[in-house]
């Protein structure tokens, strides 16, 4: 945090340098724009603002907004009251401020000598709306953002219909890759199906400000969907583009608009937001043996309530719906035989269900080892892994030197090509990176392993692999509202016992 307090005011020095001639017109020597921190104090004096404004200039991210206000106040000294003029100066201060300083036509009038101007009602409303949008956008990008849980992948830790706050500052907020975007929406314009909400005229590289902490094991983390760099607009993130390619072939998926819709690429910050639990950290070795996750050879015990599929058989009679409600069973389907059910249960619910007199069998479903699942990373029979038996797999960290072979390149090809931007090819028994034969590779980012608590109903790292550090969005911290999607508004819609709770 101390580093943020120092670095961000320093970053405001650069546009202040462009105000050197403006300072001169206001009666201050131009050299004062070159001194960090002091230049901002002089600026406040020029626009006649109280000393306590300076306090906000040393608060990370809030100071960006205050700096914009200072530019607007400076413009008023040159009789620039138009909304367009002020917007232009805020967006391009390195152009507009020198223009004001070097133009012989532009004269600075101190605040004490300016006539009072009364805003019209329309302008007052416009200014208020712009102020609110900018302030909310800064808070949303750099501090905290509201999210909704749309799927059951984290049940019973987080429920469908939970509304939660995600801290961006926990791990350090990211600079947006696409800063020009419609406010308060993600990747698609409201009331449209496929219209992008962002422009890619300006693309910024990955940069993360220092945060309060690093990602810790078992944190509930929000991140950009790694498999979402390319999407079918017909299926969006409900079906991975890469799974479609594996199933139907790239040529058909790209050309069959009727069945697959338009295929488009998305920058990192506009990919779908997912929430899972961080199970593996950079440098860990992960293995799943009969559903038990081992990290560096030790069983991992996370604070969430894990769920699995169970085969449940009765004496032929149905299970009372009140039992499902009492035990919190929300995912269920009929099995292949009379009185057989496939239920998603926590271990506690499974034990309680066994006590009912008509229940004859409660058995967890476990996929045997060496049972190959083509949907499981790395999607190749060379690695006969499945959701219940997986690995061992090393999770790379920044600076690691990976030894490459034509077999293990399957594990790291997406890391090298898609996440770190290198050309990759395998020719015969040789791996080529950027056209050069290589038998090792130095990793450029940290990587994480994310899994949902609802282990048999979660699209997570078992299906698409590592999560790069530049995809990490923030930490889920607080549930402020919880609505049951299956209940009517006045019939138990609000889960009162689930609101105002910390995310564990």
C-alpha positions in Angstrom: 0.0 0.0 0.0 2.9 2.4 0.8 4.3 1.7 -2.7 0.9 2.7 -4.2 0.9 5.9 -2.2 4.3 6.8 -3.7 4.0 5.5 -7.2 0.6 6.8 -8.3 1.2 10.5 -7.4 4.6 10.1 -9.2 2.7 8.9 -12.3 0.6 12.1 -12.2 3.8 14.1 -12.6 4.0 13.3 -16.3 0.9 15.0 -17.5 1.7 17.9 -15.1 4.9 18.5 -17.0 2.8 19.3 -20.1 1.2 22.1 -18.0 4.5 23.9 -17.7 3.5 26.9 -19.9 0.0 26.9 -18.2 1.8 27.4 -14.9 3.7 30.3 -16.3 0.5 32.0 -17.5 -0.9 31.5 -14.0 2.2 33.3 -12.5 4.2 30.2 -11.4 7.6 29.2 -12.7 7.5 26.3 -15.2 10.2 24.4 -13.3 7.7 23.7 -10.5 5.9 21.2 -12.8 9.0 19.0 -12.6 8.9 18.3 -8.9 6.8 15.3 -7.9 4.2 16.0 -5.1 5.1 19.7 -4.9 3.8 20.3 -8.5 0.3 19.1 -7.4 0.4 21.4 -4.4 1.2 24.4 -6.6 -1.6 23.3 -9.0 -4.2 23.3 -6.2 -3.0 26.8 -5.2 -3.4 28.0 -8.8 -7.0 26.8 -9.0 -7.7 28.0 -5.5 -8.7 24.7 -4.0 -8.4 23.9 -0.2 -5.4 22.0 1.2 -7.5 18.9 2.0 -7.8 18.1 -1.7 -4.2 17.0 -1.5 -5.3 14.2 0.9 -7.3 12.6 -1.9 -4.3 13.0 -4.3 -2.4 10.4 -2.2 -5.2 7.9 -2.0 -4.6 5.3 -4.7 -7.1 5.3 -7.6 -9.2 8.1 -6.0 -6.4 10.5 -6.9 -6.9 9.7 -10.7 -10.5 11.1 -10.4 -9.3 14.2 -8.4 -6.6 14.8 -11.0 -9.3 15.0 -13.7 -11.2 17.5 -11.6 -8.1 19.6 -11.3 -7.7 19.7 -15.1 -11.3 20.8 -15.5 -10.8 23.6 -12.9 -7.7 24.7 -14.7 -9.7 24.9 -18.0 -12.2 27.2 -16.3 -9.4 29.7 -15.9 -9.2 29.8 -19.7 -13.0 30.2 -20.1 -13.3 26.6 -21.3 -16.7 25.6 -19.9 -17.9 23.4 -22.7 -18.4 19.7 -21.9 -16.6 18.6 -25.0 -13.6 20.9 -24.3 -13.3 19.5 -20.8 -13.7 15.9 -21.9 -11.0 16.4 -24.5 -8.6 17.9 -22.0 -9.2 15.1 -19.5 -8.6 12.4 -22.1 -5.7 14.1 -23.9 -4.0 16.4 -21.3 -0.6 16.0 -23.0 -2.1 17.8 -26.1 -4.7 20.2 -24.7 -2.6 21.6 -21.8 0.4 22.5 -24.1 -2.1 24.1 -26.5 -3.4 26.4 -23.7 0.1 27.2 -22.6 1.6 28.1 -26.0 -1.4 29.7 -27.7 -1.2 33.5 -27.6 -5.0 33.7 -27.8 -5.5 31.9 -24.5 -5.2 34.0 -21.3 -5.5 32.7 -17.7 -7.9 34.4 -15.4 -7.4 33.6 -11.6 -10.5 32.3 -9.8 -10.9 35.5 -7.8 -11.3 37.5 -10.9 -13.7 35.3 -12.8 -17.4 36.3 -13.0 -19.8 33.8 -11.4 -21.5 31.5 -13.9 -24.8 29.8 -13.3 -25.3 26.4 -14.8 -28.5 25.5 -16.5 -30.6 22.6 -15.1 -29.6 20.3 -18.0 -25.9 21.0 -17.6 -26.2 20.4 -13.8 -27.8 17.0 -14.4 -25.2 16.1 -17.1 -22.3 17.0 -14.8 -23.8 15.0 -12.0 -24.3 11.9 -14.2 -20.8 12.2 -15.6 -19.4 12.6 -12.1 -21.3 9.5 -10.9 -20.3 7.4 -13.9 -16.6 8.3 -13.6 -16.5 7.8 -9.8 -18.4 4.4 -10.0 -16.1 3.3 -12.9 -13.0 4.0 -10.9 -14.4 2.2 -7.9 -15.4 -0.8 -10.1 -12.1 -1.0 -11.9 -9.7 -0.4 -9.0 -11.4 -1.1 -5.7 -14.5 -3.4 -5.6 -17.1 -4.8 -7.9 -20.4 -6.5 -7.5 -20.9 -10.0 -9.0 -23.7 -12.6 -9.2 -23.3 -16.4 -8.9 -24.9 -17.8 -12.1 -24.1 -21.5 -11.8 -23.8 -24.2 -9.1 -20.1 -24.9 -9.5 -19.3 -23.5 -6.0 -22.3 -25.0 -4.1 -22.7 -25.2 -1.2 -20.1 -22.6 -0.4 -21.6 -20.1 -2.8 -25.2 -20.5 -4.1 -26.9 -19.7 -7.4 -28.4 -16.3 -6.8 -25.8 -15.0 -4.4 -24.8 -11.4 -4.9 -21.3 -10.7 -3.7 -18.6 -8.1 -3.6 -15.2 -8.9 -5.1 -12.2 -7.0 -3.9 -9.9 -5.8 -6.8 -7.4 -4.3 -4.4 -6.9 -7.7 -2.5 -4.5 -8.9 -5.2 -3.9 -5.6 -6.9 -6.2 -4.1 -9.6 -5.3 -4.6 -13.2 -5.0 -1.8 -15.8 -7.9 -2.5 -18.3 -6.6 -4.0 -21.5 -9.4 -2.2 -23.4 -9.9 1.1 -21.6 -12.5 2.5 -24.1 -15.7 0.7 -23.2 -19.4 1.3 -22.4 -19.6 1.7 -18.7 -21.0 -1.0 -16.3 -21.3 -3.8 -18.9 -18.8 -6.5 -19.6 -18.3 -7.6 -23.2 -21.8 -7.1 -24.9 -23.9 -4.0 -25.3 -27.2 -4.0 -23.4 -30.3 -5.2 -25.4 -28.0 -6.8 -28.0 -26.8 -10.4 -28.5 -23.4 -9.9 -30.2 -22.5 -6.1 -30.3 -19.2 -5.5 -28.6 -19.3 -3.1 -25.6 -15.7 -2.1 -26.1 -13.3 -0.7 -28.7 -9.9 -2.1 -29.5 -8.4 1.0 -30.9 -6.3 1.3 -27.8 -4.9 -1.9 -26.2 -2.9 -1.7 -23.0 -0.4 -4.3 -21.9 -0.9 -6.3 -18.7 0.0 -4.4 -15.6 -1.1 -5.1 -12.0 -0.8 -2.5 -9.2 0.5 -3.9 -5.9 -2.3 -5.4 -3.8 -2.9 -6.1 -0.1 -1.8 -9.7 -0.5 -1.0 -12.5 -2.9 -3.5 -15.2 -4.0 -3.6 -17.8 -1.1 -4.5 -21.4 -1.3 -8.2 -22.0 -0.9 -9.2 -18.4 -1.6 -12.4 -17.9 -3.6 -11.1 -16.2 -6.7 -12.8 -14.4 -9.6 -10.8 -14.6 -12.8 -11.2 -14.3 -16.6 -12.2 -17.5 -18.2 -8.9 -18.9 -19.8 -10.7 -20.8 -22.5 -12.6 -17.7 -23.4 -10.0 -16.0 -25.7 -12.1 -17.4 -28.6 -15.8 -17.9 -28.4 -18.8 -19.0 -30.4 -21.3 -16.1 -30.0 -24.1 -18.6 -30.3 -23.0 -20.6 -27.2 -20.9 -17.9 -25.5 -19.1 -19.5 -22.5 -21.7 -22.1 -22.0 -19.8 -24.3 -24.4 -16.1 -23.8 -24.9 -15.0 -23.0 -28.5 -12.1 -25.4 -28.0 -14.4 -28.3 -27.0 -16.4 -27.6 -30.1 -13.3 -27.8 -32.2 -12.3 -31.1 -30.6 -15.8 -32.5 -31.3 -16.5 -31.2 -34.8 -13.2 -30.0 -36.2 -11.9 -26.4 -36.6 -12.9 -26.0 -40.2 -16.6 -26.8 -39.6 -16.8 -24.7 -36.4 -15.3 -21.7 -38.3 -17.5 -22.0 -41.3 -20.8 -23.4 -40.1 -22.5 -20.2 -39.0 -25.9 -21.8 -38.8 -24.9 -24.2 -36.0 -22.1 -22.4 -34.3 -22.7 -18.7 -35.0 -20.0 -16.1 -35.4 -16.6 -17.0 -33.9 -14.8 -14.0 -32.3 -11.7 -13.4 -30.1 -11.8 -11.4 -26.9 -9.1 -9.6 -24.9 -8.3 -10.9 -21.4 -10.4 -8.3 -19.5 -13.5 -9.0 -21.6 -13.6 -12.7 -21.2 -16.3 -14.2 -18.9 -15.8 -13.9 -15.2 -15.5 -17.2 -13.4 -15.3 -17.9 -9.6 -13.6 -20.9 -8.2 -11.4 -21.9 -5.3 -7.6 -21.6 -5.8 -6.4 -25.1 -5.0 -2.9 -25.0 -6.5 -0.3 -22.1 -6.3 2.7 -21.4 -8.6 5.3 -24.0 -7.9 2.9 -26.7 -6.5 2.6 -30.2 -7.8 -1.1 -31.3 -7.9 -2.6 -34.8 -8.0 -6.1 -36.1 -7.6 -6.5 -39.6 -6.4 -10.0 -41.0 -6.1 -11.4 -37.4 -5.7 -8.9 -36.5 -3.0 -6.7 -33.6 -4.0 -3.0 -33.8 -3.0 -0.8 -30.7 -3.1 2.9 -31.6 -2.9 2.0 -35.0 -1.6 -0.3 -33.7 1.2 -4.1 -33.9 1.1 -5.7 -30.5 0.6 -8.5 -29.6 3.0 -10.3 -26.4 1.9 -12.9 -24.5 3.9 -15.6 -25.0 1.4 -18.4 -27.6 1.4 -17.5 -30.0 -1.4 -20.1 -31.9 -3.3 -20.0 -35.1 -5.5 -22.4 -37.3 -7.4 -23.9 -40.2 -5.4 -26.0 -43.1 -6.6 -29.0 -43.4 -4.3 -31.4 -46.3 -4.3 -34.6 -46.7 -2.4 -36.9 -49.6 -1.8 -38.8 -48.6 -4.9 -40.7 -45.7 -3.3 -40.0 -42.0 -4.2 -38.0 -39.6 -2.0 -40.2 -37.0 -0.3 -39.5 -33.6 -1.8 -39.3 -32.2 1.7 -36.2 -34.4 2.2 -34.5 -32.7 -0.7 -35.3 -29.3 0.7 -34.3 -30.2 4.3 -30.9 -31.5 3.1 -30.3 -28.7 0.6 -30.3 -31.1 -2.4 -30.7 -28.9 -5.5 -29.2 -31.2 -8.2 -30.9 -34.5 -8.9 -32.0 -36.7 -11.7 -33.6 -40.1 -12.1 -31.3 -43.1 -12.6 -31.6 -45.9 -15.0 -33.7 -48.2 -12.7 -36.8 -47.8 -10.7 -36.1 -46.2 -7.3 -32.6 -45.1 -8.5 -31.4 -41.5 -8.3 -28.2 -39.6 -9.1 -27.9 -36.9 -6.4 -25.3 -34.2 -5.8 -24.5 -34.3 -2.1 -22.1 -33.1 0.5 -20.7 -35.8 2.7 -22.9 -34.6 5.6 -26.0 -34.8 3.4 -25.1 -38.3 2.3 -24.7 -39.5 5.9 -28.1 -38.0 6.8 -29.8 -39.5 3.8 -28.7 -43.0 4.8 -30.8 -42.7 8.0 -34.1 -42.6 6.1 -35.9 -45.9 6.2 -36.7 -46.2 2.5 -33.0 -45.5 1.5 -31.1 -48.8 0.7 -27.9 -47.5 -0.9 -25.9 -44.2 -0.9 -22.8 -44.7 -2.9 -20.3 -42.0 -4.1 -19.6 -42.2 -7.9 -15.8 -42.4 -8.5 -14.3 -42.5 -12.0 -11.7 -45.2 -12.0 -8.0 -44.4 -12.6 -6.7 -44.7 -16.2 -10.2 -44.0 -17.5 -9.5 -41.4 -20.2 -11.9 -38.5 -20.6 -11.3 -36.5 -23.7 -12.8 -33.4 -22.1 -10.1 -33.3 -19.4 -6.9 -31.3 -19.8 -4.7 -31.8 -21.7 -7.3 -33.6 -24.0 -4.9 -36.3 -25.3 -4.9 -40.0 -24.6 -1.2 -39.8 -23.7 -2.5 -38.6 -20.4 -5.3 -40.9 -19.2 -6.8 -38.5 -16.7 -10.3 -37.8 -15.6 -12.2 -35.5 -13.1 -11.6 -37.9 -10.2 -8.1 -39.2 -11.0 -5.7 -36.6 -12.4 -2.0 -35.8 -12.5 0.5 -35.5 -11.1 0.9 -32.1 -12.7 3.4 -29.3 -11.9 2.0 -25.7 -11.8 4.6 -23.4 -13.3 5.8 -20.2 -11.6 7.5 -17.2 -13.0 11.1 -17.8 -13.8 10.8 -21.6 -13.9 12.8 -23.4 -16.6 10.6 -26.1 -18.1 12.2 -29.1 -19.7 10.3 -29.7 -22.9 9.6 -33.0 -24.7 7.2 -33.9 -27.5 4.9 -35.5 -24.8 4.9 -32.9 -22.0 4.5 -30.0 -24.5 0.8 -31.0 -24.5 0.7 -29.7 -20.9 2.4 -26.4 -21.6 1.6 -25.6 -25.3 -1.3 -23.3 -24.4 0.8 -21.6 -21.7 3.6 -20.8 -24.2 1.4 -19.9 -27.2 -1.9 -18.5 -26.0 -0.9 -16.9 -22.6 2.7 -15.8 -23.2 2.4 -15.1 -27.0 5.0 -17.2 -28.6 4.8 -19.2 -31.9 4.9 -22.9 -31.1 5.3 -25.9 -33.4 6.3 -29.6 -33.0 8.1 -31.1 -35.9 9.1 -34.7 -35.6 10.7 -35.1 -32.2 11.7 -31.4 -31.8 9.8 -28.5 -30.2 10.2 -25.1 -32.0 9.4 -21.8 -30.2 9.5 -18.6 -32.3 11.1 -20.7 -35.1 14.0 -21.9 -33.0 14.5 -25.5 -31.8 14.1 -25.6 -28.0 14.3 -28.2 -25.3 13.4 -25.8 -22.4 11.4 -22.7 -21.8 11.5 -20.0 -19.1 8.1 -19.2 -17.8 7.1 -15.5 -17.8 4.1 -15.5 -15.5 2.8 -17.2 -12.4 0.0 -19.8 -12.9 -2.8 -21.1 -10.6 -5.1 -24.1 -10.4 -8.8 -23.4 -9.8 -11.5 -25.9 -8.9 -15.2 -25.6 -7.9 -16.4 -27.0 -4.6 -19.2 -28.8 -6.6 -16.6 -31.2 -7.9 -18.9 -33.2 -10.3 -20.5 -30.1 -11.8 -17.8 -27.5 -12.2 -16.0 -26.4 -15.4 -12.6 -25.7 -13.9 -8.9 -26.2 -14.3 -9.4 -30.0 -14.8 -11.0 -29.1 -18.1 -8.9 -26.2 -19.4 -5.7 -26.2 -17.4 -3.7 -23.4 -15.8 -5.0 -19.9 -14.9 -2.4 -17.2 -15.7 -1.8 -14.4 -13.3 -3.0 -11.8 -15.8 -6.4 -13.4 -15.7 -6.9 -13.0 -12.0 -9.6 -10.3 -11.2 -10.0 -10.3 -7.5 -11.0 -12.0 -4.3 -14.7 -12.8 -3.4 -15.1 -11.3 0.1 -18.8 -10.7 1.1 -22.3 -11.9 0.1 -24.7 -9.0 0.6 -27.8 -10.6 -0.9 -29.0 -14.2 -1.7 -32.0 -15.0 -3.8 -33.4 -18.5 -4.4 -34.1 -18.7 -8.2 -36.7 -21.5 -7.6 -38.8 -19.5 -5.1 -41.4 -16.9 -5.7 -40.8 -13.3 -4.7 -43.1 -13.5 -1.6 -42.5 -17.2 -0.9 -39.0 -17.5 0.5 -37.2 -15.8 -2.4 -34.7 -14.1 -0.1 -32.4 -16.5 1.8 -32.3 -14.5 5.0 -29.8 -16.9 6.6 -27.4 -16.5 3.7 -27.1 -12.7 3.4 -24.4 -10.5 5.0 -21.9 -13.3 5.2 -18.1 -13.5 4.5 -17.0 -15.8 1.8 -14.9 -18.7 3.1 
